Amino acid sequence: MPPPAHIVLATYGEQNRTALRKILEPLSPVCLNAASIAAVADAIENEAGLVIITEEVLADKRTASLLGACLNTQPNWSDLPIIVLMRDCRRFASCIALLNETAHSRSVLLLELPLKREVLSSVARTALQNRQRQYVLRDALNQLKASNQTLENFSHTAAHELRNPLGVLKNSFDLLERTTLTPRQTKFVEMGQRTAGSMNQTLNALLDYGKVRSQSAQAFTPIEMTAVVSDALSGIQTLIFERHAVISQCDLPAVQCNYQLLDQIVSILNNNAIVHNDADIPQVNVSAHPQPNHRILFSVSDNGAGIPENAQGDIFEMFNRAGKNRTDGSGIGLALCRRVVEQHQGNISVRSAAGKGCKFSFDLASAHSATTQ
C-alpha cells in the first residue's frame, strides 16, 4: 500500500501560507510548511508527494541549484512533481535555473499568480495521483527484485548441489567405458558421457552467472584490453586450431573493469563467433571505437551465417540458443555477457543479417574516466 502523499509547502508569506493550505489540505492528509530550500530537501528525502514553492523561496540561482541537486539524487522510480508559483515573474531566472539543474525538468511546473482556486486544486490533485502511481511502481519493482533474487539464489544452490551427484555419474560412465562392452552398450555410455558433460557445462555457467552481481564497482581497475583478448584467445586455442580460424584485432585501449569478468565476455563472444560459423575459415575481428563520456565501444564481428532478425530480440535471455548449432552450449553465455556489461554500467547489442555474419558490440568506461572524475 503506497504511503500518504503529503504536500510540502514552501512560502515565506503568512497570508500565502494560509490561503494555500485551505486549498491543499483537502487533497492530502498532511500539509507541511517549509521555509527554506534545506527544509524542502529534508522533506523530499521523507517521500513527499508534491512540493509547492512560491517564487521568493528561490532567492537566486544558487538556491535553485541546491534544489536541483537534491532532486537529482532521487531513485530511478521517483519523479517528484514540483509546482513553482510566480507573481510578476520576479524570480523567473531562478526558475529557469532550476529547470536547467534537474534531470527531472518535465515534472517542474511553473504557474503564474493570481490563480483560480479550482485550477490549483486540479493541478495538485493530478500531481498527487501521479506520485501515488510512482509508489505503486516502486513497490512492484521491489517485489520483482526480491522474486528475481529468490530465483537466482535457488538456481545457484541447485546448481551447486547437483555438481556432486553429476560428478558421480560422470565417473561411473568413465569407468564403464574402460570395461568390455557391446556396441549397443558403448553407444549408451557415450551418450551418457555427452549428457553429463553438457549438464556440467550448464551448471558451471549458472554458477558463473550468479557470481557476477557479487562483483563491486570498487573492484574495477584499469585493464589493458589487448591483454584480456590475448588471454581469452589462449583459452580457446584448441578450437581456433581445429577450425583454422583467423582472429584479428586493432589497437585496443585500456578500460576500467574487472579483469576476470571481461575475460569471460571476450571468451564467450569469440567462442560463439567460431562455433556458430559455417565458413571454411572463420574470420573474427575485435575492434574498438571511442564514444562520448569517456566510453569505449568494443565490437566482435564474424563472417558466419548470421542471426535472423526475428531471433535477435531474445538472444541475450537465459537458455536462448539462436545459433546454427542450437544444441551446443548452455544457452547462458550471452545472458552472462549482458549481466557483466550491465555490471559495468554499459550496454550490449547485436547487429546481424542472415548470411552476413554477426557484430556484437558492448561499451565500457575508458581507463581515463577514473582519473577525470
N, C-alpha and C positions, 0 to 999 in steps of 0.2 A: 504493500500500500504506500503510494507516494506521500511524503511529508507535506504538511500545510505549507502553501507557498506564501510566505509573509512578504510584505512590501517594505522596502527601505525607502524612507522619505528624507531627502537631504535638502534643507532650506534654512535660511537664516531668519526670515521674517516670520514673526508670530502670527500675523494676520494670514499670510500664505499657508502656514502650517495648519492653522485651524480650518481654513476653507478646504484645503486638500484632504485633510483627514476625514471630513464629513463625506467627501465623495468616495474615498478609497476604502474606508473601514468596512462598509457593507460587502466589499468584494473579498476581503481577506480576514481571517480570524485574528491576525496580529498586524499592526502597522507601526513600524519603528521610526523613531526620529534620529537622524544622524546629522550632526552639524559640521562635519569635516570629511575630506576625502579619506583620511585614515579610518574614520568610523565607518564609512561606506565600504572600504576594503575589508574591514573586520566582518561586516555583515555579509558581504559576498562569500567569504570563506565559510559562513554558517548557513549555506544553502538558501540564499534569498530567492524569492520567486520573481521579483521585479524591483528595479531601482528607478526611482523618480528623483531627478535633480533639478532644482531651479538654477538658472544660469550663473548667478552670483557665486555659487559654490565652486564653479570652475573659474577661479580667480584669474588664472593665466595659463600659458601653455605648459608650465611645469606641473601644475596640479592635474591638468588633462593627461599629461604623460604618465603621472603616477597611477591614475585610474586606468589608463590603457594598459599599463604593465600588469596591473592586478587582474584585469580581465583576461589577459593573455596566459595567465597561469591556470586557467580553468582546465579541467579534464576534457578529454575528447568528446564526451557525450554532452557536455554543457555548452549552452549558448545563451547566457543570461541576457534578458531584454533590459535595455536602458532607455528611459524617456527623459529627454532634456527639455525643460520648459523655458522658453526665451521670451523676453519682453524688449521690444525695440532692437533685438539682436545686438545688445551691447557686448556680449561675450562670444560673438559669432566666430572670431578667430580661434578662441579656446575650444569651441565645439568642433570646429574643423580639425584642430589638432588632435582631439580625442578620436575622431574618425580615422585619422591617419595612423594613430598609435596602435590601435587594436586590430587584431586579425578577425574580430567578430563585428566589424562595422555594419554588417547587414542587420544586426539586432539593436543598433543605436538609432533611436527615432527622435528627430528634432521637431518640437511643436511650439508654435508662436502663441503667446498670450495677448489678449484675453481669449479664453477658450470656453465653449459651451460645456456645461456640466456633463451632459449625456455623451458628448464626443469623448472627453477624457475617460469617463467611466467605461465606454465601449472599448476604447483602445487598451485600457488597463486590463479589462476582463479577457480580451483576446490574448494579451501577453501572458497572463497568468495561466490560461488554458494551454498555451504552447509550452510554458515551463513545466506544467504537470505532465505533458506528453514526454518531455525530456527525462523526467524522473522515471516514468514507466519504461522508457527505452534503457535507461541506466540499469534498472532492476533486471530487465530481460537480458542485457549484456552480461551482468554479473552472474545470473543463473546459467547462461550459456557457457561462460568461462569456467564456472565450477563444474558443470557437467562434462565439458571437454577435459578438464583436469582429472576428473574421476575416471573417464575412459582411458586417458593416457596412462594413468597410474595402473589401471587394470591390465592394459596391454603390455606395459613394461614388466609388471610382476608375472604375468602369464608367460611372456617370452623367456624371462629368466628361469622360471620353474620348469619350463619344457626342455631346457637345454640338457639337463642331466638324463632324463629318460631317452631323449633323442640320441645322446651320445652312446647309451647302452645299445640302442637299436643299430646304430651305425657300426659299432664294434662287433655286434653279432653278425651283421651281414659280411663284414670283412673276414671274420673267422670262417663263415660258411664258404666264402669264396675260395679259401685255401683247401677245402675238402674236395673229395671226388664227387662230382655232380653230373646229372644227366643234362643234356642240352636244355630241356624244359626248365629244370631247376636253376640252371645257370642264368637263364633269361629272367626268372623271377628275382633272383639275388641281385642282378644288375639293375633291375627296375627299382628294387628297394634301396639300393645304394644311391641311385639318382634322386629318388624321392627324399631320402634323408638329407642328401646334400642340398637340395633345393629348400627344404624346411630349415636347415641350419642357416642358409643364406638369408632367408626371410626373418628368422629370429634375430640374427645379428643386425640386420637393417632396422628392425623395430627398436632394438636397444640403442642403436646409434641415433635414431630419430628422437627417442625420449631424452637423450643426453643433451641435445642441442640447447634447449631452453635454460639449462643449468649454467651455461656459459655467460659470464657477466661482461658487459662492455668495458669494464675496467681491465679485463684481461687482454684487450686488444692492443697490439703493439705494431710499430712499423715493420712491414714484411716485404721482402723483395719478391714480386710476383714471378720473376724468372726462376727463382729457386723453387718456388712452390710447383710450377709447371714441370720442372726437371724431376723433382721427387715423385710427383704424381705419375709421370710417364714411366719412371723406373718401375713403379708398382704394377704396370700393365705391359711391361716389356715383352712378356711371352706372347700376349695377344697381338701386339704390334708386329712381332716377328712372324707369327703364324699367318697373319692376314696380309703381310707385306705392306702395311700401312705407312703412309708418309705424313709426318706431323711437322708443321711449320709454325713459326711464331715471329712476331715483330718485337721491337723493343718494348718491354713491359715495365711500367712504372711501379714504384713501391706503394703499398696501400696500408691502411690502418685496420688490422683484422686479427683474428685468431688463426694461427698457422694450421693447426690440425683441422679446423672446420673448413678452411679454404682449400686445403689439400683434398678433402672429401668432395667438394664441388668439382674441382678440376678433374679428379679421377673419374667421377661418375659421368660427367659430360663427354670427356674424351673416350671413355669406355663405350658409352652409348653410340657415339659417332662412328665407332668401328664395328661394334656388334650388329647394329641395325643398318648396315651398309652393304648393299649387294654389288657394289662396283668391284672390278677385278683388283684394283689398287685403291683402297680407301684413302682419301686425302682429307686431312683435318687441319684447320688453321686457327690459331689463337691470336687474337688481336686486342688492342686497347685504344680507346679514344677519350680524351679529356672532356669533361662535362662541366656545366656551371656549378657553383657552390662547392668546389674542391672535390668533385666526384669523378670517378673513372668508370667508363663503360667497357666491360670486357665481353668479348664475343668468341664463341666456339662454333665454327662453321664446318660443314662436311659436304661431300658430293654424293650422299646416299639417296635413297628412294624418296625421302621427304615424308611429311606427315600431312594427310588430308586435312583440309580446313575444318571440317566438321568434327575432327578428333582433337583439335588443338585446345579447345576450351577447358577440357578436364585433364589435360596431360600432367598437371602438377598436383593432382589429387592422389591420395593414398590408393595403392593397389591398381593404379591405372596403367595399362600397357598399350601404347599406341604404335610401337614399332612393328617392323615386319616380322621379327621373331617374337611374337607376343607371349610365348611360353617361357622365354628367357628372363632371368632376373626376378627380383622380388616385387616389383611394382611400387617400390618405396623410394627409389633413388631420386627421382625428380621432386617428389614431395619433400625429401630431405634437403635437396638443393634450395627449394623455396624457403624452407624454415631457416636454413643457415643464412641466406641472403637477407631475409627479414630481420634476423637477429642482428645483422649489421646495418639495419635501417635502409636497406636497399630493395630493389625490385628485380624480378627475373621474368623473362618473356621468351617467346619463340616466334620466329618468322620462317615459314616453310610453305612449299607447294609441292604437290605430288610430282615426283620425278626430278625435282630441282634442289634436293638437299635440305638441310636444316641449318638455322642460325640461332643458337641460344645466346641470349645477352643478359648480363646482370651488372649492377653498378655497386661500387664500394667507395668508401671515403679514401681520398688520397692521403698518403702518409704525411703530407704537408699540412693537412687540415688540423692535425693535433697541435701544431706549433702556431697556427694562425688564430686559434680560438682564444 
